[in-house]
Amino acid sequence: MSEDEQIEEVPPSNLERLQGHLKKDSLAANLVAARIAAGDADPRPALRKAMFDRIDALKAKHDSV
């Protein structure tokens, strides 16, 4: 067996699989990405930032109308 064959691919996590099904730049996709980025750390600050970024984007879109 070659070295490449010995290294098994790590299957994607449930969050990574979910992320593949979500619409790009949606709130859900941003929340999943924030959770993945947090890793083993507390995900709440990253989730909060993703949520408020989305709220700010919606406010800016609404205010420009």
C-alpha positions as CSV (number, residue, x, y, z in Angstrom):
1,M,0.0,0.0,0.0
2,S,1.2,3.4,-0.8
3,E,1.3,6.2,1.7
4,D,-1.6,7.9,0.0
5,E,-3.7,4.8,0.3
6,Q,-2.9,4.4,4.0
7,I,-4.2,7.9,4.9
8,E,-8.0,7.6,5.1
9,E,-10.1,10.6,4.4
10,V,-11.9,11.9,7.4
11,P,-15.6,11.9,6.6
12,P,-17.3,15.3,6.8
13,S,-19.0,16.2,10.0
14,N,-22.7,16.6,10.2
15,L,-22.3,20.4,10.2
16,E,-20.1,20.3,7.1
17,R,-22.7,18.1,5.3
18,L,-25.4,20.5,6.3
19,Q,-23.4,23.4,5.1
20,G,-23.3,21.9,1.6
21,H,-27.1,22.0,1.4
22,L,-27.6,25.6,2.5
23,K,-28.0,28.6,0.3
24,K,-24.8,30.6,0.2
25,D,-24.8,33.7,2.4
26,S,-28.1,32.7,4.1
27,L,-28.4,33.2,7.8
28,A,-28.4,29.4,8.3
29,A,-25.2,29.0,6.2
30,N,-23.5,31.8,8.2
31,L,-24.5,30.3,11.5
32,V,-23.2,26.8,10.5
33,A,-20.0,28.4,9.2
34,A,-19.6,30.3,12.5
35,R,-20.1,27.1,14.5
36,I,-17.6,25.1,12.4
37,A,-15.0,28.0,12.7
38,A,-15.4,28.0,16.5
39,G,-14.3,24.3,16.7
40,D,-14.0,23.2,20.3
41,A,-14.2,26.8,21.6
42,D,-17.4,28.4,22.8
43,P,-19.4,29.1,19.6
44,R,-21.7,31.7,21.1
45,P,-19.6,34.8,20.2
46,A,-19.2,33.7,16.6
47,L,-22.9,32.8,16.4
48,R,-23.9,36.1,17.9
49,K,-21.7,38.0,15.4
50,A,-23.1,36.1,12.5
51,M,-26.6,36.9,13.7
52,F,-26.0,40.6,14.2
53,D,-24.1,40.9,10.8
54,R,-27.3,39.5,9.2
55,I,-29.5,41.9,11.1
56,D,-27.3,44.9,10.1
57,A,-27.4,43.8,6.4
58,L,-31.2,43.6,6.5
59,K,-31.4,47.0,8.2
60,A,-29.1,48.5,5.6
61,K,-31.1,47.0,2.8
62,H,-34.4,48.2,4.3
63,D,-33.0,51.7,5.0
64,S,-31.9,52.2,1.4
65,V,-35.4,51.7,0.1
